Amino acid sequence: MGTTVNNIYVDRVFKCSVRELFNWITEPKLLAKWFGPQHVSVGHVTANVKVGGSYQIELLKSHGGCFLIEGDYLEIERPYKLRFSFKYKGIKNPPPDSMVKITIKEIDSSTSNLSLVQEFETTPPDMENRTKAWRHMLGRLSKEVKAGSKTGNTT
């Protein structure tokens, strides 16, 4: 599939194994450390990481209130691939529903490349902000990984 205006593409290199990186994007306690746009913190996170399972991330606004990002896992190839639906709940005029595909490739035993594609059926009016949000979140994830937070070897 070629590049389209309805898609967000972000690539980033991380100083960790593919298994550790997969854990960072699927384990609720780890997701809570890096997920969310600026000026938002993470509340409760649930994730039933299996095909047909669902996830929900509660995001707390700095001025009060909260909203949710939730969806279903559609494809999982541990620890290399994850595809899931992505929906906003609890905010006025939410962005359109979308699909996120994350692919993780090993560069070497302690370095991984994450490629993310978010596909929207219709282009959100704030597409640039959506891209900035993913870049911000993956930057936070990179800092958490560098900080040496251990994830263990759960699969």
DSSP file with accessible surface (Angstrom, degrees, kcal/mol):
  #  RESIDUE AA STRUCTURE BP1 BP2  ACC     N-H-->O    O-->H-N    N-H-->O    O-->H-N    TCO  KAPPA ALPHA  PHI   PSI    X-CA   Y-CA   Z-CA
    1    1 A M              0   0  172      0, 0.0     3,-0.1     0, 0.0     2,-0.0   0.000 360.0 360.0 360.0 135.1    0.0    0.0    0.0
    2    2 A G        -     0   0   52      1,-0.1     2,-0.2     0, 0.0     0, 0.0  -0.271 360.0 -75.7 -83.6 172.1    1.4    3.4   -0.9
    3    3 A T        -     0   0  120     -2,-0.0     2,-0.3     2,-0.0    -1,-0.1  -0.470  53.5-175.2 -68.0 134.5    1.4    6.6    1.2
    4    4 A T    >   -     0   0   60     -2,-0.2     3,-1.5    -3,-0.1    -1,-0.0  -0.920  38.0-118.0-129.6 161.8   -1.9    8.3    1.5
    5    5 A V  T 3  S+     0   0  120     -2,-0.3    -2,-0.0     1,-0.3    -1,-0.0   0.664 111.9  62.9 -71.3 -15.2   -3.1   11.5    3.1
    6    6 A N  T 3  S+     0   0   42    117,-0.1   114,-2.3   115,-0.1     2,-0.3   0.401  94.7  79.6 -87.8   1.7   -5.3    9.5    5.5
    7    7 A N  E <   -A  119   0A  18     -3,-1.5     2,-0.4   112,-0.2   112,-0.2  -0.859  63.4-148.4-116.0 149.9   -2.4    7.8    7.1
    8    8 A I  E     -A  118   0A   1    110,-2.3   110,-2.1    -2,-0.3     2,-0.4  -0.933  15.7-166.5-109.2 135.7    0.2    8.7    9.7
    9    9 A Y  E     +A  117   0A  76     -2,-0.4     2,-0.4   108,-0.2   108,-0.2  -0.991  12.1 168.5-125.6 124.8    3.7    7.1    9.4
   10   10 A V  E     -A  116   0A   8    106,-2.4   106,-3.2    -2,-0.4     2,-0.4  -0.996   8.7-174.7-137.9 131.2    6.2    7.2   12.2
   11   11 A D  E     +A  115   0A 101     -2,-0.4     2,-0.3   104,-0.2   104,-0.2  -0.969  10.2 168.8-121.1 142.8    9.5    5.2   12.5
   12   12 A R  E     -A  114   0A  89    102,-2.3   102,-3.1    -2,-0.4     2,-0.4  -0.985  27.5-133.9-154.9 143.7   11.8    5.2   15.5
   13   13 A V  E     -A  113   0A  74     -2,-0.3     2,-0.4   100,-0.2   100,-0.2  -0.799  23.1-164.5 -98.0 137.6   14.8    3.2   16.7
   14   14 A F  E     -A  112   0A   1     98,-3.2    98,-2.7    -2,-0.4     2,-1.6  -0.952  25.1-127.6-123.8 144.8   14.9    2.0   20.3
   15   15 A K  S    S+     0   0  127     -2,-0.4     2,-0.3    96,-0.2    96,-0.3  -0.537  80.8  76.6 -90.2  68.1   17.8    0.7   22.4
   16   16 A C  S    S-     0   0    3     -2,-1.6    -2,-0.2    96,-0.1    94,-0.1  -0.969  86.4 -82.4-162.7 167.6   16.1   -2.5   23.5
   17   17 A S     >  -     0   0   36     -2,-0.3     4,-2.5    93,-0.2     5,-0.2  -0.275  41.4-111.1 -72.1 162.6   15.3   -6.0   22.1
   18   18 A V  H  > S+     0   0    8      1,-0.2     4,-2.6     2,-0.2     5,-0.2   0.900 119.4  53.3 -61.6 -37.6   12.2   -6.6   20.0
   19   19 A R  H  > S+     0   0   95      2,-0.2     4,-2.1     1,-0.2    -1,-0.2   0.929 109.7  47.0 -64.8 -43.7   10.6   -8.6   22.9
   20   20 A E  H  > S+     0   0   35      2,-0.2     4,-2.0     1,-0.2    -1,-0.2   0.933 112.9  49.4 -64.4 -42.3   11.2   -5.8   25.4
   21   21 A L  H  X S+     0   0    0     -4,-2.5     4,-1.3     1,-0.2    -2,-0.2   0.917 108.4  53.0 -64.3 -40.9    9.8   -3.2   23.0
   22   22 A F  H  X S+     0   0    3     -4,-2.6     4,-0.7     1,-0.2     3,-0.5   0.917 107.8  52.1 -59.6 -41.8    6.7   -5.4   22.3
   23   23 A N  H >X S+     0   0    2     -4,-2.1     4,-2.7     1,-0.2     3,-1.0   0.905 104.6  56.6 -60.4 -41.6    6.2   -5.5   26.1
   24   24 A W  H 3< S+     0   0    0     -4,-2.0    -1,-0.2     1,-0.2    -2,-0.2   0.803 111.5  42.5 -61.1 -30.0    6.3   -1.7   26.3
   25   25 A I  H 3< S+     0   0   10     -4,-1.3    -1,-0.2    -3,-0.5    -2,-0.2   0.503 124.2  33.4 -97.5  -2.2    3.5   -1.4   23.8
   26   26 A T  H << S+     0   0    4     -3,-1.0    -2,-0.2    -4,-0.7    -3,-0.2   0.635  92.3  87.2-124.3 -23.2    1.2   -4.1   25.2
   27   27 A E    >X  -     0   0   48     -4,-2.7     4,-3.0    -5,-0.2     3,-0.8  -0.719  68.8-140.0 -86.9 125.1    1.6   -4.3   29.0
   28   28 A P  H 3> S+     0   0   45      0, 0.0     4,-2.2     0, 0.0    -1,-0.1   0.861  99.7  51.2 -51.0 -45.6   -0.7   -1.9   30.8
   29   29 A K  H 34 S+     0   0  180      1,-0.2     4,-0.3     2,-0.2    -5,-0.1   0.847 115.9  42.6 -64.6 -32.9    1.8   -0.8   33.5
   30   30 A L  H X> S+     0   0   10     -3,-0.8     3,-1.3    -7,-0.2     4,-0.6   0.892 110.5  54.6 -79.3 -42.0    4.3    0.0   30.8
   31   31 A L  H >X S+     0   0   10     -4,-3.0     4,-2.6     1,-0.3     3,-1.5   0.902 101.6  60.8 -55.1 -40.1    1.9    1.7   28.5
   32   32 A A  H 3< S+     0   0   37     -4,-2.2    10,-0.4    -5,-0.3    -1,-0.3   0.736  96.6  61.5 -63.7 -20.3    0.8    4.0   31.3
   33   33 A K  H <4 S+     0   0   91     -3,-1.3    -1,-0.3    -4,-0.3    -2,-0.2   0.714 123.3  10.8 -78.9 -22.0    4.4    5.3   31.5
   34   34 A W  H << S+     0   0    7     -3,-1.5   107,-0.2    -4,-0.6   106,-0.2   0.577  96.0 104.9-132.4 -17.6    4.6    6.8   28.0
   35   35 A F     <  +     0   0    7     -4,-2.6     7,-0.1    -5,-0.2    99,-0.0  -0.350  54.2  57.2 -76.2 151.3    1.2    6.8   26.3
   36   36 A G  S    S-     0   0    0     97,-0.1     3,-0.1    -2,-0.1     4,-0.1   0.016  77.6 -85.7 112.1 145.4   -0.9   10.0   25.8
   37   37 A P    >   -     0   0   39      0, 0.0     3,-1.0     0, 0.0    96,-0.1  -0.175  65.4 -66.3 -70.8 173.3   -0.5   13.4   24.1
   38   38 A Q  T 3  S+     0   0  123      1,-0.2     3,-0.1     3,-0.0    99,-0.0  -0.228 120.8  24.0 -59.1 150.8    1.1   16.4   25.9
   39   39 A H  T 3  S+     0   0  148      1,-0.2    23,-1.4    -3,-0.1     2,-0.4   0.691 105.3  99.3  66.6  19.6   -0.8   17.8   28.9
   40   40 A V  E <   -E   61   0B  24     -3,-1.0     2,-0.3    21,-0.2    21,-0.2  -0.996  54.7-160.5-134.0 138.7   -2.6   14.5   29.5
   41   41 A S  E     -E   60   0B  67     19,-2.4    19,-3.7    -2,-0.4     2,-0.4  -0.823  24.9-108.5-115.5 162.8   -1.7   11.7   32.0
   42   42 A V  E     +E   59   0B  25    -10,-0.4    17,-0.2    -2,-0.3     3,-0.1  -0.745  32.8 176.2 -95.0 132.9   -2.7    8.1   32.0
   43   43 A G  E     -     0   0B  28     15,-3.2     2,-0.2    -2,-0.4    -1,-0.1   0.394  59.6  -3.0 -95.7-119.7   -5.3    6.7   34.4
   44   44 A H  E     -     0   0B 121     13,-0.1    14,-2.5    15,-0.0     2,-0.4  -0.503  63.5-168.7 -80.4 138.5   -6.4    3.1   34.3
   45   45 A V  E     -E   57   0B  16     12,-0.2     2,-0.4    -2,-0.2    12,-0.2  -0.995   6.4-179.8-128.7 132.2   -5.2    0.8   31.4
   46   46 A T  E     +E   56   0B  55     10,-2.5    10,-2.4    -2,-0.4     2,-0.3  -0.973   2.5 175.6-126.3 146.9   -6.5   -2.6   30.5
   47   47 A A  E     -E   55   0B  28     -2,-0.4     2,-0.8     8,-0.2     8,-0.2  -0.889  19.6-171.8-154.2 119.2   -5.3   -4.9   27.7
   48   48 A N        -     0   0   82      6,-2.8     2,-1.8    -2,-0.3    25,-0.3  -0.848  25.4-157.1-106.7  86.6   -6.3   -8.4   26.8
   49   49 A V        +     0   0   25     -2,-0.8     2,-0.3   -23,-0.1     6,-0.0  -0.498  50.3  98.2 -80.1  83.1   -3.5   -8.9   24.2
   50   50 A K  S >  S-     0   0  118     -2,-1.8     3,-3.0    23,-0.0    23,-0.4  -0.959  87.9 -77.4-154.3 155.7   -4.9  -11.6   22.0
   51   51 A V  T 3  S+     0   0   94     -2,-0.3    23,-0.2     1,-0.3     3,-0.1  -0.408 125.8  19.0 -59.0 125.6   -6.7  -11.6   18.6
   52   52 A G  T 3  S+     0   0   60     21,-3.0    -1,-0.3     1,-0.4    22,-0.1   0.223 102.1 119.0  92.8 -12.9  -10.3  -10.5   19.4
   53   53 A G    <   -     0   0    3     -3,-3.0    20,-3.0    20,-0.2    -1,-0.4  -0.296  53.4-138.9 -76.9 168.9   -9.2   -9.1   22.8
   54   54 A S  E     - F   0  72B  60     18,-0.3    -6,-2.8    -3,-0.1     2,-0.3  -0.816  10.7-156.1-128.4 167.3   -9.6   -5.4   23.6
   55   55 A Y  E     -EF  47  71B   9     16,-2.3    16,-1.8    -2,-0.3     2,-0.3  -0.945   3.4-167.9-136.9 159.3   -7.8   -2.6   25.3
   56   56 A Q  E     -EF  46  70B  66    -10,-2.4   -10,-2.5    -2,-0.3     2,-0.5  -0.957   1.6-167.7-150.6 131.4   -8.8    0.6   27.0
   57   57 A I  E     -EF  45  69B   5     12,-3.1    12,-2.2    -2,-0.3     2,-0.5  -0.986  12.3-149.1-123.4 120.7   -6.6    3.6   28.0
   58   58 A E  E     - F   0  68B  57    -14,-2.5   -15,-3.2    -2,-0.5     2,-0.5  -0.786  12.8-161.1 -89.5 126.4   -8.1    6.3   30.3
   59   59 A L  E     -EF  42  67B   0      8,-3.2     8,-2.1    -2,-0.5     2,-0.5  -0.945   4.4-150.7-113.7 126.8   -6.5    9.7   29.7
   60   60 A L  E     -EF  41  66B  59    -19,-3.7   -19,-2.4    -2,-0.5     6,-0.2  -0.849  12.7-135.0-101.8 124.0   -6.8   12.4   32.3
   61   61 A K  E >   -E   40   0B  65      4,-2.2     3,-1.8    -2,-0.5   -21,-0.2  -0.500  15.3-126.9 -76.3 145.9   -6.9   16.0   31.2
   62   62 A S  T 3  S+     0   0   95    -23,-1.4    -1,-0.1     1,-0.3     3,-0.1   0.801 111.0  47.7 -64.2 -28.2   -4.7   18.5   33.2
   63   63 A H  T 3  S-     0   0  153      1,-0.3    -1,-0.3   -24,-0.2     2,-0.1   0.231 128.6 -83.1 -97.4  14.1   -7.7   20.8   33.8
   64   64 A G  S <  S+     0   0   42     -3,-1.8    -1,-0.3     1,-0.3    -2,-0.1  -0.108  86.7  72.7 103.0 157.5  -10.0   17.9   34.9
   65   65 A G        -     0   0   54     -3,-0.1    -4,-2.2    -5,-0.1     2,-0.3  -0.122  56.7-131.6  87.8 169.8  -12.1   15.4   33.1
   66   66 A C  E     -F   60   0B  55     -6,-0.2     2,-0.3    24,-0.2    -6,-0.2  -0.964  12.6-163.5-151.8 165.5  -11.0   12.3   31.1
   67   67 A F  E     -F   59   0B  20     -8,-2.1    -8,-3.2    -2,-0.3     2,-0.4  -0.923  19.1-123.8-145.0 171.1  -11.5   10.5   27.9
   68   68 A L  E     -FG  58  89B  42     21,-3.0    21,-2.5    -2,-0.3     2,-0.4  -0.905   7.9-160.1-121.1 148.9  -10.8    7.0   26.6
   69   69 A I  E     +FG  57  88B   3    -12,-2.2   -12,-3.1    -2,-0.4     2,-0.3  -0.998  33.8 158.5-119.3 129.1   -8.9    5.4   23.8
   70   70 A E  E     +FG  56  87B  49     17,-2.4    17,-2.4    -2,-0.4     2,-0.3  -0.942   6.6 137.5-146.4 165.7  -10.0    1.9   23.1
   71   71 A G  E     -F   55   0B   6    -16,-1.8   -16,-2.3    -2,-0.3     2,-0.4  -0.982  41.7 -84.7 176.1-173.0  -10.1   -0.8   20.5
   72   72 A D  E     -F   54   0B  67     -2,-0.3    13,-2.3   -18,-0.2     2,-0.5  -0.917  34.0-116.5-120.7 144.9   -9.7   -4.4   19.6
   73   73 A Y  E     +B   84   0A   7    -20,-3.0   -21,-3.0   -23,-0.4    11,-0.3  -0.697  33.8 173.4 -80.2 124.7   -6.6   -6.4   18.7
   74   74 A L  E     +     0   0A  64      9,-3.0     2,-0.3    -2,-0.5    10,-0.2   0.704  64.4  14.4-105.8 -28.3   -7.0   -7.6   15.1
   75   75 A E  E     +B   83   0A  51      8,-1.7     8,-2.5   -25,-0.1     2,-0.4  -0.972  60.5 179.8-153.1 133.3   -3.6   -9.2   14.4
   76   76 A I  E     +B   82   0A  32     -2,-0.3     2,-0.3     6,-0.2     6,-0.2  -0.985  12.4 170.5-139.6 126.0   -0.7  -10.2   16.7
   77   77 A E  E >>  -B   81   0A 101      4,-2.6     3,-2.7    -2,-0.4     4,-2.1  -0.819  49.5-109.8-129.3  87.4    2.6  -11.8   15.8
   78   78 A R  T 34 S-     0   0  101     -2,-0.3   -59,-0.1     1,-0.3    -2,-0.1  -0.408  89.3  -3.9 -61.3 135.6    4.6  -11.7   19.0
   79   79 A P  T 34 S+     0   0    5      0, 0.0    -1,-0.3     0, 0.0   -57,-0.2  -0.762 132.8  50.8-102.3  32.2    6.9   -9.8   19.3
   80   80 A Y  T <4 S+     0   0  111     -3,-2.7    24,-2.8     1,-0.2     2,-0.4   0.667 103.8  30.3-107.0 -21.0    7.0   -8.4   15.7
   81   81 A K  E  <  +BC  77 103A  40     -4,-2.1    -4,-2.6    22,-0.2     2,-0.3  -0.998  46.5 173.9-150.4 141.2    3.6   -7.2   14.8
   82   82 A L  E     -BC  76 102A   3     20,-2.3    20,-3.2    -2,-0.4     2,-0.4  -0.980   4.7-178.4-146.4 128.4    0.5   -5.7   16.3
   83   83 A R  E     +BC  75 101A  77     -8,-2.5    -9,-3.0    -2,-0.3    -8,-1.7  -0.999  16.2 158.0-131.1 131.8   -2.6   -4.4   14.6
   84   84 A F  E     -BC  73 100A  18     16,-2.5    16,-3.1    -2,-0.4   -11,-0.2  -0.990  41.0-105.2-151.3 154.8   -5.6   -2.9   16.4
   85   85 A S  E     - C   0  99A  12    -13,-2.3     2,-0.4    -2,-0.3    14,-0.2  -0.462  31.4-153.2 -77.1 157.3   -8.6   -0.6   16.1
   86   86 A F  E     + C   0  98A   3     12,-2.5    12,-2.1    -2,-0.1     2,-0.4  -0.954  20.3 166.3-141.9 110.7   -8.3    2.9   17.7
   87   87 A K  E     -G   70   0B  64    -17,-2.4   -17,-2.4    -2,-0.4     2,-0.4  -0.984  27.0-138.4-132.2 142.0  -11.3    4.8   18.8
   88   88 A Y  E     -G   69   0B  27      7,-0.4     2,-0.4    -2,-0.4   -19,-0.2  -0.805  22.2-175.4 -95.6 139.1  -11.8    7.9   21.0
   89   89 A K  E     +G   68   0B  88    -21,-2.5   -21,-3.0    -2,-0.4     3,-0.1  -0.994  58.8  26.1-133.0 139.8  -14.7    7.9   23.6
   90   90 A G  S    S+     0   0   69     -2,-0.4     2,-0.3     1,-0.3   -24,-0.2   0.656  91.2 101.4  89.9  16.3  -15.8   10.7   25.8
   91   91 A I  S    S-     0   0   44    -23,-0.1    -1,-0.3    -3,-0.1     2,-0.2  -0.968  74.2-106.5-129.9 151.7  -14.7   13.8   23.9
   92   92 A K  S    S+     0   0  191     -2,-0.3    -3,-0.0     1,-0.2     0, 0.0  -0.511  99.5   0.6 -70.4 140.5  -16.6   16.3   21.7
   93   93 A N  S    S-     0   0  153     -2,-0.2    -1,-0.2     1,-0.1     0, 0.0   0.931  87.7-161.8  48.0  59.4  -15.9   15.9   18.0
   94   94 A P        -     0   0   63      0, 0.0    -1,-0.1     0, 0.0     3,-0.1  -0.283  26.0 -95.0 -67.6 156.7  -13.5   13.0   18.3
   95   95 A P        -     0   0   10      0, 0.0    -7,-0.4     0, 0.0     3,-0.1  -0.291  57.5 -83.8 -60.5 159.2  -11.1   12.2   15.4
   96   96 A P        -     0   0   33      0, 0.0     0, 0.0     0, 0.0     0, 0.0  -0.253  53.8 -90.5 -63.6 154.0  -12.5    9.5   13.1
   97   97 A D        +     0   0   87     -3,-0.1    24,-0.9   -10,-0.1    25,-0.3  -0.269  56.2 179.1 -58.8 153.7  -12.0    5.8   14.1
   98   98 A S  E     -CD  86 120A   9    -12,-2.1   -12,-2.5    22,-0.2     2,-0.4  -0.873  28.6-117.4-149.4 179.1   -8.8    4.3   12.7
   99   99 A M  E     -CD  85 119A  54     20,-2.0    20,-3.2    -2,-0.3     2,-0.4  -0.982  22.2-156.4-125.7 135.0   -6.5    1.3   12.6
  100  100 A V  E     -CD  84 118A   0    -16,-3.1   -16,-2.5    -2,-0.4     2,-0.5  -0.960   6.4-171.1-116.3 133.6   -3.0    1.2   13.9
  101  101 A K  E     -CD  83 117A  76     16,-2.8    16,-2.3    -2,-0.4     2,-0.5  -0.993   3.4-171.3-123.2 124.1   -0.4   -1.3   12.7
  102  102 A I  E     -CD  82 116A   8    -20,-3.2   -20,-2.3    -2,-0.5     2,-0.4  -0.973   1.0-173.0-116.6 128.5    3.0   -1.5   14.5
  103  103 A T  E     -CD  81 115A  38     12,-2.7    12,-2.9    -2,-0.5     2,-0.5  -0.982   5.0-162.8-120.8 132.0    5.8   -3.5   13.1
  104  104 A I  E     - D   0 114A   2    -24,-2.8     2,-0.4    -2,-0.4    10,-0.2  -0.967   7.3-173.3-117.4 127.9    9.0   -4.1   15.1
  105  105 A K  E     - D   0 113A 131      8,-2.6     8,-3.0    -2,-0.5     2,-0.4  -0.956  25.1-119.7-121.9 142.4   12.2   -5.3   13.5
  106  106 A E  E     + D   0 112A 114     -2,-0.4     6,-0.2     6,-0.2     3,-0.1  -0.639  25.7 176.3 -79.8 126.9   15.5   -6.3   15.1
  107  107 A I  E    S-     0   0A  95      4,-2.7     2,-0.3     1,-0.6     5,-0.2   0.821  77.6 -30.3 -89.7 -49.3   18.5   -4.2   14.1
  108  108 A D  E >  S- D   0 111A  72      3,-1.8     3,-1.7     0, 0.0    -1,-0.6  -0.884  84.2 -73.7-151.4-175.8   20.7   -6.2   16.6
  109  109 A S  T 3  S+     0   0   95      1,-0.3   -91,-0.1    -2,-0.3     3,-0.0   0.730 132.5  30.1 -61.8 -20.1   20.0   -8.0   19.9
  110  110 A S  T 3  S+     0   0   64    -93,-0.1     2,-0.4   -94,-0.1    -1,-0.3   0.208 112.9  68.3-123.5  17.0   19.7   -4.7   21.8
  111  111 A T  E <   + D   0 108A   8     -3,-1.7    -4,-2.7   -96,-0.3    -3,-1.8  -0.997  56.2 179.5-140.3 133.3   18.4   -2.4   19.1
  112  112 A S  E     -AD  14 106A   0    -98,-2.7   -98,-3.2    -2,-0.4     2,-0.5  -0.948  20.5-140.0-132.7 152.0   14.9   -2.4   17.5
  113  113 A N  E     -AD  13 105A  38     -8,-3.0    -8,-2.6    -2,-0.3     2,-0.5  -0.953  15.3-160.2-112.4 127.2   13.1   -0.4   14.8
  114  114 A L  E     -AD  12 104A   0   -102,-3.1  -102,-2.3    -2,-0.5     2,-0.5  -0.935   4.6-169.4-107.5 127.7    9.4    0.4   15.4
  115  115 A S  E     -AD  11 103A  30    -12,-2.9   -12,-2.7    -2,-0.5     2,-0.4  -0.983   6.6-170.0-115.9 126.6    7.3    1.4   12.4
  116  116 A L  E     -AD  10 102A   2   -106,-3.2  -106,-2.4    -2,-0.5     2,-0.4  -0.957   8.8-177.6-120.0 133.8    3.8    2.7   13.1
  117  117 A V  E     -AD   9 101A  30    -16,-2.3   -16,-2.8    -2,-0.4     2,-0.5  -0.998   6.2-167.0-127.4 125.1    1.0    3.3   10.5
  118  118 A Q  E     -AD   8 100A   1   -110,-2.1  -110,-2.3    -2,-0.4     2,-0.6  -0.975  11.4-159.5-111.5 120.0   -2.3    4.8   11.6
  119  119 A E  E     -AD   7  99A  62    -20,-3.2   -20,-2.0    -2,-0.5     2,-0.4  -0.894   5.9-168.5-106.4 120.4   -4.9    4.5    8.9
  120  120 A F  E     - D   0  98A   7   -114,-2.3   -22,-0.2    -2,-0.6     3,-0.1  -0.866  21.6-145.6-103.3 141.0   -8.0    6.8    8.9
  121  121 A E  S    S+     0   0  178    -24,-0.9     2,-0.4    -2,-0.4    -1,-0.1   0.880  95.7  22.3 -68.7 -38.7  -11.0    6.2    6.7
  122  122 A T  S    S-     0   0   88    -25,-0.3    -1,-0.2  -116,-0.1     0, 0.0  -0.980  98.6-103.1-127.2 144.5  -11.4    9.9    6.5
  123  123 A T        -     0   0   63     -2,-0.4  -117,-0.1    -3,-0.1  -116,-0.1  -0.454  35.4-125.9 -68.7 125.8   -8.7   12.5    7.2
  124  124 A P    >   -     0   0    3      0, 0.0     3,-1.2     0, 0.0     4,-0.1  -0.423  16.8-123.1 -67.4 149.1   -9.0   14.1   10.6
  125  125 A P  T 3  S+     0   0  134      0, 0.0     3,-0.2     0, 0.0    -2,-0.1   0.764 112.2  46.3 -65.5 -21.0   -9.1   17.9   10.5
  126  126 A D  T >>  +     0   0   46      1,-0.2     4,-1.7     2,-0.1     3,-0.7  -0.251  68.6 144.2-114.2  45.9   -6.1   18.0   12.8
  127  127 A M  H <> S+     0   0   33     -3,-1.2     4,-2.2     1,-0.3     5,-0.2   0.866  70.5  56.8 -53.6 -40.3   -3.9   15.4   11.0
  128  128 A E  H 3> S+     0   0  130      1,-0.2     4,-2.4    -3,-0.2    -1,-0.3   0.901 106.4  50.1 -61.6 -39.2   -0.7   17.3   11.9
  129  129 A N  H <> S+     0   0   88     -3,-0.7     4,-2.2     2,-0.2    -1,-0.2   0.855 106.9  54.6 -67.1 -35.2   -1.6   17.1   15.6
  130  130 A R  H  X S+     0   0   40     -4,-1.7     4,-1.9     2,-0.2    -2,-0.2   0.928 110.5  46.3 -62.4 -45.0   -2.2   13.4   15.3
  131  131 A T  H  X S+     0   0   24     -4,-2.2     4,-2.4     1,-0.2    -2,-0.2   0.934 112.2  50.3 -63.5 -45.4    1.3   12.9   13.8
  132  132 A K  H  X S+     0   0  112     -4,-2.4     4,-2.7     1,-0.2    -1,-0.2   0.878 107.3  55.4 -60.0 -38.8    2.9   15.1   16.5
  133  133 A A  H  X S+     0   0   18     -4,-2.2     4,-2.8     2,-0.2    -1,-0.2   0.935 108.9  45.8 -62.6 -45.4    1.1   13.2   19.2
  134  134 A W  H  X S+     0   0    9     -4,-1.9     4,-2.9     2,-0.2     5,-0.3   0.926 113.4  49.5 -64.3 -42.3    2.6    9.8   18.0
  135  135 A R  H  X S+     0   0  140     -4,-2.4     4,-1.9     1,-0.2    -2,-0.2   0.920 112.6  48.3 -62.0 -42.0    6.0   11.4   17.7
  136  136 A H  H  X S+     0   0   52     -4,-2.7     4,-2.2    -5,-0.2    -2,-0.2   0.940 113.2  47.0 -61.2 -49.0    5.7   12.8   21.2
  137  137 A M  H  X S+     0   0    7     -4,-2.8     4,-2.5     1,-0.2    -2,-0.2   0.923 112.5  48.1 -63.8 -42.9    4.6    9.5   22.7
  138  138 A L  H  X S+     0   0    2     -4,-2.9     4,-2.4     1,-0.2    -1,-0.2   0.839 109.3  55.0 -69.3 -28.4    7.3    7.5   21.0
  139  139 A G  H  X S+     0   0   12     -4,-1.9     4,-2.0    -5,-0.3    -1,-0.2   0.916 108.9  47.4 -65.0 -42.6    9.8   10.0   22.2
  140  140 A R  H  X S+     0   0   63     -4,-2.2     4,-2.3     2,-0.2    -2,-0.2   0.904 110.7  52.3 -63.7 -41.4    8.6    9.5   25.8
  141  141 A L  H  X S+     0   0    0     -4,-2.5     4,-2.7     1,-0.2     5,-0.2   0.934 107.1  52.5 -60.4 -43.8    8.8    5.7   25.2
  142  142 A S  H  X S+     0   0    8     -4,-2.4     4,-2.7     1,-0.2    -1,-0.2   0.916 109.4  49.3 -59.0 -42.3   12.4    6.1   24.0
  143  143 A K  H  X S+     0   0  155     -4,-2.0     4,-2.0     2,-0.2    -1,-0.2   0.894 110.6  50.3 -64.5 -40.6   13.2    8.0   27.2
  144  144 A E  H  <>S+     0   0   55     -4,-2.3     5,-1.4     2,-0.2     4,-0.3   0.924 111.8  47.6 -63.5 -43.5   11.6    5.4   29.4
  145  145 A V  H ><5S+     0   0   10     -4,-2.7     3,-1.5     1,-0.2    -2,-0.2   0.940 113.3  48.1 -62.4 -45.7   13.5    2.6   27.6
  146  146 A K  H 3<5S+     0   0  149     -4,-2.7    -1,-0.2     1,-0.3    -2,-0.2   0.820  99.9  67.0 -64.1 -31.9   16.8    4.6   28.0
  147  147 A A  T 3<5S-     0   0   78     -4,-2.0    -1,-0.3    -5,-0.2    -2,-0.2   0.599 114.7-116.8 -66.7 -10.5   16.1    5.2   31.7
  148  148 A G  T < 5 +     0   0   37     -3,-1.5     2,-0.2    -4,-0.3    -3,-0.2   0.658  49.7 170.2  86.2  16.0   16.5    1.5   32.1
  149  149 A S      < -     0   0   27     -5,-1.4     2,-0.3     1,-0.1    -1,-0.3  -0.463  31.5-133.0 -60.7 124.0   13.0    0.6   33.3
  150  150 A K        -     0   0  172     -2,-0.2    -1,-0.1     1,-0.1    -5,-0.0  -0.659  25.7-176.4 -87.9 139.2   13.0   -3.2   33.2
  151  151 A T    >   -     0   0   15     -2,-0.3     3,-0.5     1,-0.2    -1,-0.1   0.506  31.3-137.8-107.9 -11.0   10.1   -5.0   31.6
  152  152 A G  T 3   -     0   0   43      1,-0.2    -1,-0.2     0, 0.0  -129,-0.1  -0.228  34.9 -75.0  74.8-176.1   11.0   -8.6   32.4
  153  153 A N  T 3  S+     0   0  139      2,-0.0    -1,-0.2  -130,-0.0     2,-0.1  -0.151  73.2 145.7-114.6  38.0   10.7  -11.3   29.8
  154  154 A T    <         0   0   75     -3,-0.5  -131,-0.1  -134,-0.0    -3,-0.0  -0.428 360.0 360.0 -72.7 152.0    6.9  -11.8   29.8
  155  155 A T              0   0  103     -2,-0.1    -2,-0.0  -133,-0.0    -1,-0.0  -0.830 360.0 360.0-126.1 360.0    5.3  -12.7   26.5
